[in-house]
Amino acid sequence: MTITKDRKRYKSIDLLPTIDDFIILLKEVYNNINFENENIKSSIYSIYDRIINDDGNILYLRFSRWLPKQFGFKYSNKFSLPFWLERGFTDEDYNNYSKNIFKEIGDRLTKYVKNIKDKSYEYDTSYSNIYVLNTIKFEQYNKPNCNLCKSELILKKSMEFDTKIYTIEGCSNKKCITQDNNSKNIKWEAFLPESEYLKIKNKLSSIPRPFSKKFWLNKGLSEEDAIKKVFDIQSNNSKKFKGKKTGKSKYKLREKGYTEAQIRETCLAPSNYEFWIKKGYTKQDAELIISKNNTYAAKQVDFEKRLLPSNIEYWINKGFSEKESILNVKKHQTTFSKEICIEKHGIEKGIEIFNQRTKKWQETLYKNGNIKGGYSKISQELFNNILKIKDGNYKYATNNSELVLQENNKNYYYDFLDINNNKIIEYNGDQYHANPKTYNSDDYPHPYRKYKGYTSNDIWEYDRNKIKIAENNGYEVLIIWDSEYKKNKELTIQKCINFLTDK
């Protein structure tokens, strides 16, 4: 045979003088064979013999097309097993090749998709000045930031029909309150301009709904009938609900073998400091988040107008007298007592359960530093700071217990006592003691005594009488307000030290 190369015809023996030269050519132009396989080796010698001894001409550039026919190969699809078997390879060789090829293709595709995605999140001032949050669209010429934490927003380049837009996907700050909150209202407040947020909020609040009193008043019902209608709707909706209740069941967790410590950690709520500390926040950040959540929740509730069994108006509307309504409120709020335990479990077992639960409740309050017997954790912080600065013989809740004075068979507890100098410091919570700087005389600030008959004036009268009893027993009294201490702790501590040293 002759071989045409670079438009010149050569004798095959001149270009491929030995079998080794032919094998080198094969590895250059047709490497899809197993050179170690005996059948392939035999075919290589047979093809070389034909090239040297037979008649005809071969184009050098067409060797790769000509060779498969000479080997007698029938399959040309590299992704089929027969292709590999007839070329001298094994099943394992085929599997490795397929795996590597698909991995290489997958890696290239992943890299390509990632590059496309990264580019879609690159902010470009010339791309668009239209932003969309869900279905809310607004126009703004500077890049919007989160209104709550001031961090950058995650913006994605998108298209809405033929219009270029930026879709708002969230806040880039992983500690932002929006990360763990599915409330639309929170995200509107965080991601929308103030004008757009107020527009939506006002629009929603102006639409009466069937479960609102205003809706039924507009339908011509009286206020009493409207309240009853709302109550009936809410009651029926509760009865109709047959879905799965959300949240974690402590009973189920115990069944699965969780310890009490694991159950407590699993069931932490966003109203608990540990919930946020576990997510990497500092205690100070956690306090700010919880305070903001509580403030927001309080703004959404009309405490005076909502009607629940814990409201006196709820029972009056059902036909009870004012006195009967007050008793019903107290009864509704009492879900655990010795009488209830005895009625449910019998005398002996009921008393045992009541004593065990009361003891556990007290131990928990002491352990967590919550309110017990009229004291709060922050008041103990103030008293401990006083003790650090000025040595003395003091009594307060977490140090030798509180001072108790009795009059007319009634006990009065006092927060802090300097035993040697007969001086008392009372730490008053602004809401529980109705700080006159915040509340009017006819307000109902106390969170657990909102029913009629316990106004700010009643609280002040009780506190005046309490101080008078202390003074009649030879004690001098200083009042410290919770807001006063929180505003300037160092100044308040010094004020107490001065009081105790007669300065």
DATA-V451910 format. One record per residue. N is the residue number from 1. SS is DSSP state (2 for helix, 1 for strand, 0 for the rest). Layout:
BEGIN
N,SS  N,SS
END
This chain:
BEGIN
1,0  2,1  3,1  4,1  5,1  6,0  7,0  8,1  9,1  10,1  11,1  12,2  13,2  14,2  15,2  16,0  17,0  18,0  19,2  20,2  21,2  22,2  23,2  24,2  25,2  26,2  27,2  28,2  29,2  30,0  31,0  32,0  33,0  34,0  35,0  36,0  37,0  38,2  39,2  40,2  41,2  42,2  43,2  44,2  45,2  46,2  47,2  48,2  49,2  50,2  51,2  52,2  53,2  54,0  55,0  56,0  57,1  58,1  59,1  60,2  61,2  62,2  63,2  64,2  65,2  66,2  67,2  68,2  69,2  70,2  71,2  72,0  73,0  74,0  75,0  76,0  77,0  78,0  79,0  80,0  81,2  82,2  83,2  84,2  85,2  86,0  87,0  88,0  89,0  90,0  91,2  92,2  93,2  94,2  95,2  96,2  97,2  98,2  99,2  100,2  101,2  102,2  103,2  104,2  105,2  106,2  107,2  108,2  109,2  110,2  111,2  112,2  113,2  114,2  115,2  116,2  117,2  118,2  119,2  120,2  121,0  122,0  123,0  124,0  125,0  126,0  127,0  128,0  129,0  130,1  131,1  132,1  133,1  134,0  135,0  136,1  137,1  138,1  139,1  140,0  141,0  142,0  143,0  144,0  145,1  146,0  147,0  148,0  149,0  150,0  151,0  152,1  153,1  154,1  155,1  156,1  157,1  158,1  159,1  160,1  161,0  162,0  163,1  164,1  165,1  166,1  167,1  168,1  169,1  170,1  171,1  172,0  173,0  174,0  175,0  176,0  177,2  178,2  179,2  180,2  181,0  182,0  183,0  184,2  185,2  186,2  187,2  188,2  189,2  190,2  191,2  192,0  193,0  194,2  195,2  196,2  197,2  198,2  199,2  200,2  201,2  202,2  203,2  204,2  205,2  206,0  207,0  208,0  209,0  210,0  211,0  212,0  213,2  214,2  215,2  216,2  217,2  218,2  219,0  220,0  221,0  222,0  223,2  224,2  225,2  226,2  227,2  228,2  229,2  230,2  231,2  232,2  233,2  234,2  235,2  236,2  237,2  238,2  239,2  240,2  241,0  242,0  243,0  244,0  245,0  246,0  247,0  248,0  249,0  250,2  251,2  252,2  253,2  254,2  255,2  256,0  257,0  258,0  259,0  260,2  261,2  262,2  263,2  264,2  265,2  266,2  267,0  268,0  269,0  270,0  271,0  272,0  273,2  274,2  275,2  276,2  277,2  278,0  279,0  280,0  281,0  282,0  283,2  284,2  285,2  286,2  287,2  288,2  289,2  290,2  291,2  292,2  293,2  294,2  295,2  296,2  297,2  298,2  299,2  300,0  301,0  302,0  303,0  304,0  305,0  306,0  307,0  308,0  309,0  310,0  311,0  312,2  313,2  314,2  315,2  316,2  317,0  318,0  319,0  320,0  321,0  322,2  323,2  324,2  325,2  326,2  327,2  328,2  329,2  330,2  331,2  332,2  333,2  334,0  335,0  336,0  337,0  338,2  339,2  340,2  341,2  342,2  343,2  344,2  345,2  346,0  347,2  348,2  349,2  350,2  351,2  352,2  353,2  354,2  355,2  356,2  357,2  358,2  359,2  360,2  361,2  362,2  363,2  364,2  365,2  366,2  367,2  368,2  369,0  370,0  371,0  372,1  373,0  374,0  375,1  376,0  377,2  378,2  379,2  380,2  381,2  382,2  383,2  384,2  385,2  386,2  387,2  388,2  389,2  390,0  391,0  392,0  393,0  394,1  395,1  396,1  397,0  398,0  399,1  400,1  401,0  402,0  403,1  404,1  405,1  406,1  407,1  408,0  409,0  410,1  411,1  412,1  413,1  414,1  415,0  416,1  417,1  418,1  419,0  420,0  421,0  422,0  423,1  424,1  425,1  426,1  427,1  428,1  429,0  430,0  431,0  432,0  433,0  434,0  435,0  436,0  437,0  438,0  439,0  440,0  441,0  442,0  443,0  444,0  445,0  446,0  447,0  448,0  449,0  450,0  451,0  452,0  453,0  454,0  455,0  456,2  457,2  458,2  459,2  460,2  461,2  462,2  463,2  464,2  465,2  466,2  467,2  468,2  469,2  470,2  471,2  472,2  473,0  474,0  475,0  476,1  477,1  478,1  479,1  480,1  481,1  482,2  483,2  484,2  485,2  486,2  487,2  488,0  489,2  490,2  491,2  492,2  493,2  494,2  495,2  496,2  497,2  498,2  499,2  500,2  501,0  502,0  503,0
END
